[in-house]
Amino acid sequence: MSNAVFFCTFKLKNGASVADFLLAAENLNNGYISKQKGYISWQQLVDGDTWADALTFETMEDVKAFEANSAGAGELAGNFYSFINLSSCKVNYFSVERSY
């Protein structure tokens, strides 16, 4: 079975501090996401004002469980999402076809 990726593009809110956003992401990762079943990694990508989160899990089932249980992150998630323009979010789920 191949790995799976939760991929979300978004923009930060106007005036959001990138340093504070990255700290909130690190806290969310260390305090919650990295402890989820099948977690492999989280990459944060940026191109101008467009950001992308690529979270890799062992299976698509793990990705879907992560998404379904994301409310369990509580205050850590609330702090992370406070920096994001939620109306700009676009989410995709990908199966890893091949890695090099």
C-alpha positions as CSV (number, residue, x, y, z in Angstrom):
1,M,0.0,0.0,0.0
2,S,1.4,3.4,-0.9
3,N,1.8,6.5,1.3
4,A,-0.8,9.2,1.2
5,V,-0.5,13.0,1.3
6,F,-2.9,15.6,2.7
7,F,-2.2,18.7,0.6
8,C,-3.7,22.0,1.4
9,T,-3.0,25.4,-0.2
10,F,-3.9,28.6,1.5
11,K,-3.0,32.3,2.2
12,L,-2.2,33.8,5.5
13,K,-4.4,36.6,6.8
14,N,-3.3,40.2,6.0
15,G,-0.7,41.3,8.4
16,A,0.0,37.8,9.9
17,S,3.4,37.3,11.2
18,V,5.2,34.5,9.3
19,A,7.5,33.8,12.3
20,D,4.5,33.4,14.6
21,F,2.6,31.3,12.1
22,L,5.6,28.9,11.7
23,L,5.9,28.7,15.5
24,A,2.2,27.8,15.8
25,A,2.7,25.2,13.1
26,E,5.7,23.7,14.9
27,N,3.7,23.6,18.2
28,L,0.8,21.9,16.4
29,N,3.1,19.4,14.8
30,N,5.0,18.5,18.0
31,G,1.9,18.5,20.3
32,Y,-0.6,16.7,18.1
33,I,0.0,15.9,14.4
34,S,3.3,14.0,14.8
35,K,1.5,11.7,17.3
36,Q,-1.2,10.6,14.9
37,K,-1.2,7.0,13.5
38,G,0.8,6.7,10.4
39,Y,2.4,10.1,10.5
40,I,5.6,10.4,8.4
41,S,6.2,14.1,7.8
42,W,4.9,17.6,7.4
43,Q,6.3,20.0,4.8
44,Q,5.3,23.6,4.6
45,L,5.8,25.2,1.2
46,V,5.5,28.8,0.1
47,D,5.4,30.7,-3.2
48,G,4.9,34.4,-2.8
49,D,1.7,34.7,-0.7
50,T,0.5,31.1,-1.4
51,W,1.3,28.5,1.2
52,A,0.9,24.7,1.0
53,D,0.9,22.1,3.7
54,A,1.9,18.6,2.6
55,L,1.4,16.0,5.4
56,T,2.5,12.5,4.5
57,F,1.0,9.5,6.2
58,E,1.6,5.7,5.8
59,T,-1.8,5.1,4.3
60,M,-4.9,6.9,2.9
61,E,-6.8,5.5,5.9
62,D,-4.4,7.3,8.2
63,V,-4.9,10.6,6.4
64,K,-8.7,10.3,6.5
65,A,-8.5,9.4,10.3
66,F,-6.3,12.4,10.9
67,E,-8.7,14.7,9.1
68,A,-11.7,13.2,10.9
69,N,-10.1,13.5,14.3
70,S,-8.5,16.9,13.8
71,A,-10.8,18.6,16.3
72,G,-8.8,16.7,18.9
73,A,-5.9,19.2,18.4
74,G,-7.9,21.9,20.3
75,E,-6.1,25.1,21.2
76,L,-3.0,24.1,19.2
77,A,-5.1,23.9,16.0
78,G,-7.0,27.1,16.9
79,N,-3.8,29.0,17.2
80,F,-2.5,27.7,13.9
81,Y,-5.7,28.4,12.0
82,S,-5.9,31.9,13.5
83,F,-3.2,32.9,11.0
84,I,-4.9,31.5,7.9
85,N,-7.5,33.0,5.6
86,L,-9.8,30.0,5.8
87,S,-11.8,31.0,2.7
88,S,-8.6,30.5,0.6
89,C,-8.0,26.8,1.7
90,K,-8.1,24.1,-1.0
91,V,-7.6,20.6,0.2
92,N,-6.6,17.5,-1.9
93,Y,-5.7,14.0,-0.9
94,F,-3.0,12.2,-3.0
95,S,-1.7,8.6,-3.0
96,V,2.0,8.5,-3.6
97,E,2.5,6.7,-6.9
98,R,6.2,6.7,-6.8
99,S,9.1,8.3,-4.8
100,Y,12.6,8.8,-6.1
